[in-house]
Amino acid sequence: MDLGTITALATQIRENIARVIVGKEETVDLLIVALLCSGHVLLEDVPGTGKTLLAKTLARSLDCQFRRVQFTPDLLPSDLSGIHFYNQKEATFEFRPGPLFTNILLADEINRATPRTQSSLLECMEERQITVDGVTHVLERPFLVLATQNPVENQGTFPLPEAQLDRFFMKIPMGYPDSEEGVTILRRFMQQSPAETLQPVATADAVRSAQDLYAAVHVSDDLLRYIVKLAEQTRAESDVVLGVSPRGTQALLKATQAYAALQGRDYATPDDIKRMARPVLAHRLVLTGQTRARRDSPYRILDRILETVPVPTEVLDVVNA
């Protein structure tokens, strides 16, 4: 496996994003992991923390088609998927593709759309295809949905249902910058946004090649059992109504492989799984009402599980095989 292809691509994307985004190196790495795994990302945090800017910067770093949709309560499913309209000149019905026919889709403030519109994303996010009037259209790779939402505002919003959340590969909080980063942000954006002049550094073909390569990273049977045990423990927790599903374990496996590839390794370790567990699994936990009332975080529950489940120790026997 040519890991140089993946690491070179990741380095180019990191450096290009760093021209606009100050700090957030770990968040950028998670976005690159999701891109390699063809996984969709939910960016969640309070307004003004750079969610939309980060998504647009990643999109502009790739020489791919990009569409941005502002989700509102009056947005219809057909506004996303497209419609058949009657061409009077040709006397035929023609299909007019919607913004879902792209490589990178920014779904801004996704929780402001109605559940009907939110559910219209299920097919394209899971199966990479769209069915309109009985005709199925396959979406071109890469296809990535980057959605943003504000967790503290409830008026005029519609919380994403569990089935919709489970379609997201990762849920990533942004967080506030520290003092020095805050000063750097002010200095960098004093004249104009550097995002306006950002140029792509990776082609769609390069992304597709990297997506085909990362799956060759070796994961031992012990690590596979470790992933399954983590999922089973989430289902056994008294504070959890619904634990991690098989889709969640598959997502954790893919993220582990991609993260190991970013580190230049062709094998995964338990630390890779632990590093990916929080962004991949936390949003898939449905907590009990009592747990939510005392504001216990799914991240805290997941950290407790990671400390409880025994970590396999003999996992590097295949490195020299």
N, C-alpha and C positions, 0 to 999 in steps of 0.2 A: 504494500500500500504506500503510495506516495504522499506522505504526510506534509511534504513541503508545499503541495498545492493548497492544502487547507490552511496551514499556518501563514503562508504568504498572503492569501486572500484575507484572512482575519486581521493581519497586521495592516494591510492597506485600508480596510474599512475602519479599524480603530483610529488610525492616524487621521483619516479624513473627518471622522465624527469629532475628534478632539479639536479640530479647527473651529468648531462651533460650540460644542457642549463642554463645559468646564467640569472636570472631575467625572464622577459616575462611571469609572472604569469597569466596575463589576456589573453594573446595569448594561453597559454596552456589550460586555462578554456574553451576558445572558441573551441579549437580542441576537447576537451572532450564532449562538447555540440554537436558538429557535429557528433562525433562518436556515441553518444547515439541516435541521430536522423537519423542515417544512411545517413548523408548528406556529400556531397563532398566539398572539401575545395581548394580554390585557394590562395596560398601564394605568395604575390607580394611585391617585394622591390628590391633595388639595389643589385648588386653582393656583396657577402661576409658578409651578415647580418644573415646568419644561417638558411635560408629557407630549404635547403636540409637536413642539420643536424637535425633540429627540426622534419621534417617528418620521417627521419630514426630512430630517438630516440623514437618517438611515436610508430612506427612499432615494434621496438625491445622490447618495454615495454609490448607488447601483444604477447601471445603465438599463433600467427596466421601466415598463409603463407604471405610472403612479396616478392614483385617483384619491381625492379626499372628499368625504361625505360628512356634512354636518347633520347629525341625527336630531330630529325634532319630532314632537308628537304627531304632526301631520304627514310625516314621511311614510309612503306606502311601499309594500314589497315590490311592486312593479317599478318604483323609482330606483330600485337597486338592481333588479334582474333585467329589466328592459321590457319592451312591449312590441307587439305586432301592429303596425299602422298601415292604413290603406293608401297606397300610392295611386292617386287619381290619374297621373300621366301614364303609368304602366298598367293600370287597372288590375293590380295585384297587391296582396298583403306582403309587407316586408318586415323583417325583424330589425329592430333598433336596439342594440345591446346597451345595457345599463352600466353603471360604474363598477359592478362586480367583475366585468370582463377586463381585468388588469392583472398586473403582477403583484403590486403592493397596494393594498387598500387601507387608507386611514379612516376608521370609523370613529369620528370625534364625538365624544359625549354619548356613547352608545346607549346608556341607560335613560336617555331622554326620549327614545323612540318607544312606541307601544310594543307589547309582547308579540303582536301579530307581525310587525316588521322585524323585530329581533329574531323571531323563529325562522324568517325567510333566509337567514344566514346559515342555518343548520346544515343544509345539504352541501352548500359550496365549501363550508369549513371542514366538514368531515370527509366528503367524497370528491372534492375538487371538481364538481360539476354543477350545472344549473339546469333545471327543467322548467321550460316555459311553454304553456299550451301543449303539453304532451311531448315536446321535442327536447331532448337532452343535449346540452352543449358542454363539452369537456373544456375545463380551464387550463390555460397554458402554464407550465412551470417556468419559474417559481411562482407560487401563489401564497401570499402571506397577508393575513388580516392583522393590523395593528389597531386595537381599540383603546380608547381612553374613557375614564369615568371619574367623577368626583364623589368620593365616599361620604362626604359630610353634608351634602345638600340633598334633601328629600323632596322638596316641593317641585312638582312637574317632572318627576323622574319615575321610572319603572324598573325596579331591581331585576337583574338578570336571573332567570330561573336556574335551578341546579343543572338541568340538561344543557343549557347554553353555556354555563360556566365550565362544564366538563369538556366542552369542545375547545376551550382555550388551553394551549400547551403549557403556558406559564402565566402567572399573575405577578407583576413586578411593581412594587412601590417605588416612588422616586426619592422622596425625602428632601429635606432642606440642605443647601450647601453650608459648609462651615464658613467662618469669618473670612479667611483668605480667599476661598473660592468665590464668596460674594463680591469681594473687591475686584477680583479678576473678571467676573461677569460684567460688572459696571464698566470697567475699563474696555473690555472687548466690544461691548455693544454701545459704546458712547457715540460713535459716528453712525454706523449702520450695522445691520445684522450680517455677520459673515456667511450665513446660510444662503444669502441672495446670490453670492458668486461661487458657491460650492459646485464642484464638477464631479461627475461619477468616476470611480476608480476601479469598478469591477463590472464585467459584462454579465448578461444573463447566462451565457454559456459557461462562464467560470463558476457561477453559483450552482448551476445544475451539475457540473462536474464534481464540485465539493460535496453536494448532497448525495451523490452516488458513491463517494469514497468513504465517508465517515463510518458507515455501517460495517466496515471490515474490521473495526476495532474489536479486539477479543474481550469477551466478558466470560469469566469462568462460571462453572455451574454453582460454585459456592456463592458467588455474587448474585446470580439469578435467584437462588433461594433466599438470600438476604433481602432482595427487593420484594419478594413475595411475602416474607415474614413481616416486613415493615407495613405492607398493605393490610395484612391480616390483623396486625395489632391495632391499626386505626379502626377496624371494624369491631374490635373487642373493647374499645374504650367506652366507659360509661358516659362520658361527656359528648360522645359522637353518635348522632342518629344514623348517618350514612358515612361509611368509610370510603377508602380508595377503591375504585373499580378496576377491572382488568385493563381498561383503556388507560387508567392512571399508571399502572405498572409498566405498560408498554411505553408510555411517554417518559417515565423515569429512566428506562433502559436506553432509549434513544438519546435523551439528554446526557446521560452518563458517557455514552460512546462519543458524542460530539465534543463534550467538554474535555475528555481525555485526548482527543485528536488535537484540540486547540493547545494542549500542553505539550504536543509533540510526541505523544506516546501511542503505540498501537495496542495497548491493553488498558483496561480500567482497573481502578482500585476502590476500596471502600470509601476513601475520602472523596472520590468523584461522586459517588452516590449521595453521600451526606451533603455535599455542596449543592447538588441539584434538587435535593428532596424538598426544601422549603419553597422555592418558586414553582416547582412542578406539582406538588401534592397539597399544599396548604389550602388552596382555594377549592379543592375537591372535598374537603371535610364539611359535612353539614352538622352543626353543633346543636345540642339540645337548647330549649328555650331558657332553662335555668343557667346554662353555661353562658349564653349570650347576655342574659340579664346581669351577670356579674362581670361581664366584659372580659371574659377569658379569651385570649387570642388563639386561633388555630395554629399559629406559629409556635406558641408556648406548648401546646399539646403535642405538636409534631417534634419539638425539641426533646420533650420528655420521652417520647417513643424512641427517638434516635439514641438516647442515653440508656434505654432499657433493653432493646433488642441486641443480643450478642453480635459482635462484628466478626466476620470470618477472618482468619489469620493466614491460612495457606492459600493465597490467591495469585502468587506470582510465579507459580511453577511452569507457566506456559510462555514466559517471556523469551526464553532462549529456544523454544521449540521450533 
